[in-house]
Amino acid sequence: MDVRALLKDAGLAAFVTFMLALPMIGFQTVDVSGGVGITVVTRFGDVAISVVLVFFGRLALSLLQQSNWRLPLLALSAGIALGLPLLKTQAHYPVITWLTVIASAVIAIRAAWLTFDVSGVVGRDESNRMGDAAAFVGRWFGPVFVVFALIFPFLPTTSRYVLDLGILVLTYVMLGWGLNVVVGLAGLLDLGYVAFYAVGAYSYAIIARDFGLTFWACLPLAGLFAAFFGVILGFPVLRLRGDYLAIVTLGFGEIIRIVLLNWTSFSGGPNGISGVPRPSFLGMPFHPNPPEGTTSFHQFFNIDFSAEHRIVFLYYLILVLALVTNFFTLRIRRLPIGRAWEALREDEIACRALGINPTNTKLTAFAIGAMFAGFAGAFFATRQGFISPESFSFIESAVILAIVVLGGMGSQIGVVLAAILLIGIPEFFRELAQFRMLAFGAAMVGIMIWRPRGLLAHRDPSIRLADSAGAGR
């Protein structure tokens, strides 16, 4: 091992970091005297911490190439990633703490990948090692992840902010799984998916406001209306493919947004709809003083009122909706309609030659994908209590599509990882204000360099044919 070369490489990476961080992080302009002037504040301490993190991170990645260093680095980085959030540094230095945690987690994952080679466990194709590992982890550790998600609100490190962030990530996971039906399974590029998200949100808000129906009564109606609009979109694009399909779906999404923006008497126009009814737990509202004749949640369970009860309920609500979406997608993929979607994705002409009706196949993909977007839109409306057309711009469709593509089209686990990477991590950089999107861009660039086909580009076949030996028997 050439120690001098390793230190030189790490020092060069640290120097590049210093040159970039000095103007971007080291100096910050702030308003003074009520906004009539500005001053420059230096943050050289943050620059030094960034340089140190990059130096040791680069050195650790170089040491991973040495087999005798992998296991110690795995233990050290995993200990830092798991133990640092429990320390008091999270409260005083949240950004630095989470930067260290993320860097340590990346090193730990890489060390585990090199130390415990799972390619021989579930597959022999080197190009599909990460997808095979994800299938292996999902099969054996999926229940563990579900249990962790169930106890997540009650962990000592889970604050109100972290819980809200979990709700946001789960919302995008559900949207990603819904769009995965259209893009990942059926191979139909949809750039207007946010339109169905908006239809579900406005359907719930208007029905609940004007007809007084509960959330549980409005939820299936929101999905039904969104599915109906999915069929409406499907008919004009039956003969379109590729870029032309993407342009039409993009236009459809903008049409929905502009209609909501200008139809003031129906949607409230740019002012949106406020006072959207909140969901209740089996008819018990989360309110300190419920109406006469109504028992609130804390009164029924004889506990002190807390505003976090509603947040925890919303977390479990979106968790259940996301898990139902995942279960439905996994099951329908193995049905004839799911296999027809994948046949359509691979070759439409061959699909037609096999006797599959492309019209019905495309319409069902659009309808089912839109239905899940409608469910997510209804949840979004009841969680926010206010909706407006600004929440359903094209950038939302782009983010959801990026989650599906970067996660690996057709991969359910990949959608979860991409949602955490693209939605969760940039939120931790919110305190850095103007540098928050820098984290988003860095994540995108990193994925393009290391996983250009997506985090988990491997897809297990929906049906396996017996090998020749098995067929002979």
C-alpha positions in Angstrom: 0.0 0.0 0.0 1.4 3.4 -1.1 0.6 5.6 1.9 2.1 8.7 0.2 -0.1 8.2 -2.9 -3.2 7.8 -0.8 -2.5 11.0 1.2 -1.7 12.9 -1.9 -5.0 11.8 -3.5 -7.0 12.7 -0.4 -5.2 16.0 -0.1 -6.0 16.9 -3.7 -9.7 16.2 -3.1 -9.6 18.4 0.0 -7.9 21.2 -1.9 -10.6 21.1 -4.6 -13.2 21.2 -1.9 -11.5 24.2 -0.3 -11.4 26.1 -3.5 -15.2 25.4 -4.1 -16.3 25.9 -0.5 -14.4 29.1 0.2 -16.5 31.4 -2.1 -19.8 29.4 -1.8 -19.8 28.6 2.0 -17.1 30.8 3.5 -18.8 34.1 2.7 -22.5 34.9 3.2 -24.4 38.1 2.7 -27.0 39.0 5.3 -29.5 41.9 5.6 -28.9 44.5 8.3 -30.8 47.5 9.6 -34.2 46.3 8.6 -33.2 45.4 5.1 -31.6 48.7 4.1 -28.2 47.3 3.9 -26.2 44.1 3.7 -23.0 42.8 5.3 -20.7 39.9 4.7 -20.4 37.2 7.3 -17.6 34.7 7.2 -18.0 31.0 8.0 -14.5 29.7 7.7 -15.3 27.0 10.3 -17.8 25.4 8.0 -15.3 25.5 5.2 -12.7 23.8 7.4 -15.2 21.1 8.4 -16.1 20.5 4.8 -12.4 20.1 3.8 -11.8 17.7 6.7 -14.8 15.6 5.8 -13.8 15.3 2.2 -10.2 14.5 3.1 -11.1 11.6 5.4 -13.9 10.4 3.2 -11.7 10.2 0.2 -9.0 8.5 2.2 -11.6 5.9 3.4 -12.8 5.2 -0.1 -9.2 4.7 -1.2 -8.5 2.3 1.7 -11.5 0.3 0.7 -9.5 -0.9 -2.2 -7.3 -2.7 0.3 -9.1 -5.9 1.5 -7.6 -5.9 5.0 -9.1 -2.4 5.7 -12.7 -3.1 4.6 -14.0 -4.7 7.8 -12.5 -2.1 10.2 -13.9 0.7 8.0 -17.2 -1.0 7.9 -17.4 -1.2 11.7 -16.1 2.4 12.2 -18.3 4.1 9.6 -21.4 2.1 10.6 -20.8 3.1 14.3 -20.5 6.8 13.3 -23.6 6.7 11.1 -25.7 5.0 13.8 -24.3 6.7 16.9 -23.8 10.3 15.8 -27.5 11.2 15.6 -28.0 10.1 19.2 -25.4 12.6 20.5 -26.2 16.2 21.4 -24.3 17.4 18.3 -27.5 17.0 16.3 -29.1 19.9 18.2 -26.2 22.2 18.0 -24.7 21.3 14.6 -27.5 19.6 12.6 -26.1 20.2 9.1 -22.6 19.0 10.1 -24.0 16.1 11.9 -26.1 14.9 9.0 -23.3 15.5 6.5 -21.1 13.2 8.6 -23.8 10.6 9.0 -24.5 10.5 5.2 -20.8 10.2 4.4 -20.3 7.5 6.9 -23.4 5.6 5.7 -22.0 5.7 2.1 -18.7 4.3 3.2 -20.4 1.7 5.3 -22.6 0.5 2.4 -19.6 0.4 0.1 -17.5 -1.5 2.6 -20.3 -4.0 3.2 -20.8 -4.4 -0.5 -17.1 -5.3 -1.0 -16.8 -7.4 2.2 -19.9 -9.5 1.8 -20.2 -10.2 -1.9 -23.8 -11.3 -2.4 -23.6 -11.7 -6.2 -23.1 -15.5 -5.7 -26.1 -15.7 -3.4 -28.8 -14.6 -5.8 -27.3 -14.3 -9.2 -24.2 -14.7 -11.3 -24.6 -11.7 -13.7 -22.0 -9.1 -12.6 -24.0 -6.2 -14.2 -27.0 -7.0 -12.0 -25.2 -7.4 -8.7 -26.9 -4.4 -7.1 -30.3 -5.4 -8.3 -29.7 -8.9 -7.0 -28.6 -7.6 -3.7 -31.6 -5.4 -3.4 -33.9 -8.4 -4.1 -32.0 -10.4 -1.5 -32.3 -7.6 1.1 -35.9 -6.9 0.2 -36.8 -10.6 0.6 -35.1 -11.1 4.0 -35.1 -7.7 5.5 -38.3 -6.2 4.1 -40.3 -7.1 7.2 -37.6 -5.5 9.3 -37.9 -2.3 7.4 -41.7 -2.3 7.8 -41.3 -2.8 11.5 -38.9 0.1 11.7 -41.3 2.3 9.8 -44.1 1.3 12.3 -42.0 2.2 15.3 -40.3 5.3 13.7 -42.6 7.9 15.3 -41.7 6.6 18.8 -38.0 6.6 18.5 -36.2 9.0 20.8 -34.5 10.7 17.9 -37.7 11.3 16.0 -38.7 15.0 16.3 -41.7 16.8 14.8 -39.5 17.9 11.9 -38.2 14.4 11.2 -41.7 13.0 11.3 -42.9 15.7 8.8 -40.0 14.8 6.6 -41.0 11.1 6.8 -44.5 12.0 5.7 -43.2 14.0 2.7 -40.8 11.2 1.6 -43.6 8.5 1.9 -45.9 10.7 -0.2 -43.3 10.8 -3.0 -42.7 7.1 -2.6 -46.4 6.5 -3.2 -46.4 8.8 -6.2 -43.2 7.1 -7.5 -44.8 3.7 -7.2 -47.9 4.9 -9.0 -45.9 6.4 -11.9 -43.8 3.2 -12.0 -46.9 1.4 -13.3 -47.0 3.8 -16.3 -43.3 4.4 -17.0 -41.6 1.4 -15.4 -44.0 -1.4 -16.3 -45.9 -0.2 -19.4 -43.0 1.9 -20.8 -45.2 5.0 -21.4 -43.3 8.2 -20.7 -45.7 10.5 -18.7 -44.5 14.1 -18.0 -48.0 15.2 -16.8 -48.4 12.8 -13.9 -48.9 15.8 -11.5 -52.3 16.5 -13.2 -53.8 13.3 -11.6 -52.2 14.4 -8.3 -54.0 17.7 -8.7 -57.3 16.0 -9.7 -57.2 13.9 -6.5 -56.4 16.8 -4.3 -59.1 19.1 -5.7 -61.7 16.3 -5.9 -61.3 15.6 -2.2 -61.2 19.3 -1.2 -64.4 20.2 -3.1 -66.4 17.1 -2.2 -65.5 17.3 1.5 -66.2 21.1 1.6 -69.5 21.1 -0.4 -71.0 17.8 0.6 -69.6 17.3 4.0 -68.3 13.8 3.4 -65.5 12.3 5.5 -62.0 11.6 4.3 -62.7 7.9 4.1 -65.7 8.5 1.9 -63.8 11.0 -0.3 -60.7 8.9 -0.7 -62.1 6.3 -3.2 -63.9 9.1 -5.0 -60.7 11.0 -5.5 -59.0 7.9 -6.9 -62.0 7.3 -9.2 -62.0 10.8 -10.6 -58.2 10.7 -11.2 -58.5 7.3 -12.9 -61.3 8.8 -15.1 -58.9 11.6 -16.2 -56.2 9.0 -16.8 -58.5 7.3 -19.3 -59.3 10.7 -20.9 -55.6 11.2 -21.3 -55.1 7.7 -22.6 -57.4 8.0 -25.6 -55.7 10.8 -27.5 -52.2 9.2 -27.1 -53.0 5.7 -28.1 -50.9 6.0 -31.3 -48.1 8.1 -29.9 -44.8 6.9 -28.6 -41.6 8.2 -27.2 -41.0 12.0 -27.3 -44.4 12.7 -28.9 -46.1 10.9 -26.0 -44.1 12.9 -23.5 -45.0 16.2 -25.1 -48.7 15.4 -25.1 -48.7 14.3 -21.5 -46.7 17.4 -20.6 -49.4 19.5 -22.3 -52.2 17.7 -20.5 -50.6 18.4 -17.1 -50.3 22.1 -18.0 -53.9 22.2 -19.2 -55.1 20.9 -15.9 -53.0 23.5 -14.0 -54.2 26.4 -16.1 -57.8 25.3 -15.9 -57.5 25.2 -12.1 -55.8 28.6 -12.1 -58.4 30.4 -14.2 -61.7 28.6 -13.2 -62.1 30.8 -10.1 -65.7 29.9 -9.3 -64.8 26.2 -9.2 -61.3 25.9 -7.9 -60.7 29.3 -6.2 -58.2 30.3 -8.9 -54.8 31.4 -7.7 -56.2 31.8 -4.2 -56.8 28.0 -4.0 -59.1 26.3 -1.5 -58.5 26.7 2.2 -60.1 25.1 5.2 -59.9 21.6 3.7 -61.4 19.2 6.3 -58.9 17.1 8.3 -59.2 13.4 8.7 -60.4 11.8 11.9 -59.5 8.5 13.6 -62.7 6.4 13.3 -64.8 9.6 13.6 -62.8 11.0 16.6 -61.2 14.3 15.7 -57.8 15.5 16.9 -59.1 18.6 18.6 -58.7 19.9 22.2 -62.4 21.0 22.4 -64.5 18.8 20.1 -68.1 19.8 19.2 -70.8 18.8 21.7 -71.7 15.1 21.3 -68.4 14.2 19.7 -65.6 12.4 21.5 -62.1 13.5 20.5 -59.1 11.2 20.2 -57.4 12.1 23.4 -60.7 11.9 25.4 -61.5 8.4 24.1 -58.1 7.1 25.1 -57.9 9.2 28.2 -54.6 10.9 27.5 -53.5 14.5 27.4 -54.1 16.4 24.2 -51.1 16.8 22.0 -50.9 18.4 18.5 -48.5 15.6 17.5 -51.3 13.0 17.7 -52.6 14.2 14.3 -49.1 14.2 12.8 -48.5 10.6 13.9 -51.9 9.6 12.5 -51.0 11.2 9.2 -47.7 9.4 9.1 -49.4 6.0 9.6 -52.1 7.0 7.1 -49.6 7.7 4.3 -47.6 4.6 5.3 -50.6 2.4 4.9 -51.5 4.0 1.6 -47.9 3.5 0.3 -47.8 -0.1 1.4 -51.2 -0.8 -0.2 -49.8 0.8 -3.4 -46.7 -1.4 -3.3 -48.7 -4.6 -2.6 -51.1 -3.9 -5.3 -48.4 -3.2 -7.9 -46.4 -6.3 -7.0 -49.5 -8.5 -7.2 -50.9 -7.0 -10.4 -47.5 -7.4 -12.1 -47.9 -11.2 -11.9 -51.4 -11.1 -13.4 -52.0 -11.2 -17.2 -52.6 -7.4 -17.3 -49.2 -6.8 -15.6 -47.5 -9.1 -18.1 -49.2 -7.3 -20.9 -47.8 -4.0 -19.7 -44.3 -5.4 -19.7 -44.8 -6.9 -23.2 -46.0 -3.5 -24.4 -42.9 -1.9 -22.9 -40.5 -4.3 -24.7 -42.1 -4.3 -28.2 -45.6 -3.0 -29.1 -45.6 -4.6 -32.5 -44.7 -8.0 -31.0 -47.3 -7.4 -28.3 -50.0 -6.8 -30.9 -48.9 -9.9 -32.8 -49.4 -12.0 -29.7 -53.0 -11.0 -29.6 -52.7 -8.4 -26.8 -54.9 -5.3 -27.3 -52.6 -2.3 -26.9 -55.5 0.1 -26.5 -56.9 -1.6 -23.4 -53.4 -2.2 -22.1 -52.4 1.5 -22.3 -55.7 2.7 -20.9 -55.5 0.4 -17.9 -51.9 1.5 -17.2 -52.9 5.2 -17.3 -56.0 4.6 -15.2 -54.3 2.6 -12.5 -51.3 4.9 -12.3 -53.6 7.9 -12.1 -55.7 6.3 -9.4 -52.8 6.1 -7.0 -51.9 9.7 -7.8 -55.5 10.6 -6.9 -55.1 8.8 -3.5 -51.9 10.7 -2.8 -53.5 14.0 -3.9 -56.4 13.4 -1.4 -53.9 12.8 1.4 -51.9 15.9 0.3 -55.0 18.1 0.5 -56.1 16.8 4.0 -52.5 17.1 5.3 -52.0 20.7 4.1 -55.5 21.9 4.8 -54.9 24.2 1.8 -54.3 23.6 -1.9 -53.6 25.9 -4.9 -52.4 25.4 -8.5 -48.9 26.4 -7.5 -48.5 23.0 -5.7 -49.0 21.1 -9.0 -46.5 22.6 -11.4 -44.4 20.8 -13.9 -41.4 20.6 -11.6 -43.4 18.2 -9.4 -43.9 15.8 -12.4 -40.2 16.1 -13.2 -39.2 15.2 -9.6 -41.6 12.2 -9.5 -40.3 11.0 -12.9 -36.7 11.5 -11.7 -37.5 9.3 -8.7 -38.7 6.5 -11.0 -35.9 6.8 -13.5 -33.0 7.3 -11.0 -34.3 4.5 -8.8 -34.4 2.1 -11.8 -37.6 1.8 -13.9 -39.7 -1.1 -12.7 -37.8 -1.4 -9.3 -40.0 -0.9 -6.2 -37.0 -0.7 -3.8 -35.2 1.7 -6.2 -38.1 4.2 -5.9 -37.8 4.2 -2.1 -34.0 4.8 -2.3 -34.4 7.5 -4.9 -37.2 9.3 -2.9 -35.0 9.3 0.2 -32.0 10.6 -1.9 -33.9 13.3 -3.9 -36.5 14.4 -1.3 -35.2 13.5 2.1 -31.5 14.5 1.9 -32.1 18.0 0.3 -34.5 18.8 3.2 -31.7 18.3 5.7 -29.8 21.1 3.9 -32.7 23.6 4.3 -30.8 25.5 6.9 -28.2 26.2 4.3 -30.8 28.1 2.3 -29.2 28.9 -1.0 -27.0 25.7 -0.8 -30.0 23.4 -0.4 -30.4 22.7 -4.1 -26.6 22.2 -4.3 -27.2 18.9 -2.5 -30.0 17.9 -4.9 -27.7 18.6 -7.9 -24.8 16.7 -6.3 -27.0 13.7 -5.7 -28.1 13.8 -9.4 -24.6 14.1 -10.7 -23.4 11.3 -8.4 -26.1 9.0 -9.7 -25.3 9.8 -13.3 -21.7 9.0 -12.7 -22.0 5.8 -10.7 -25.5 4.4 -11.7 -26.4 5.9 -15.1 -29.2 3.2 -15.6 -30.7 4.0 -12.1 -29.9 2.9 -8.6 -31.5 -0.5 -9.2 -31.8 -1.1 -12.9 -32.2 -4.8 -12.5 -35.8 -6.2 -12.7 -36.8 -9.7 -11.8 -38.8 -11.4 -14.5 -42.6 -11.7 -13.8 -42.6 -15.4 -14.8 -39.7 -17.8 -15.1 -39.6 -20.7 -17.6 -38.3 -24.0 -16.4 -34.8 -24.9 -17.7 -34.2 -27.6 -20.2 -33.4 -30.2 -17.5 -36.5 -29.3 -15.5 -38.6 -29.4 -18.7 -37.3 -32.8 -19.5 -38.3 -34.2 -16.2 
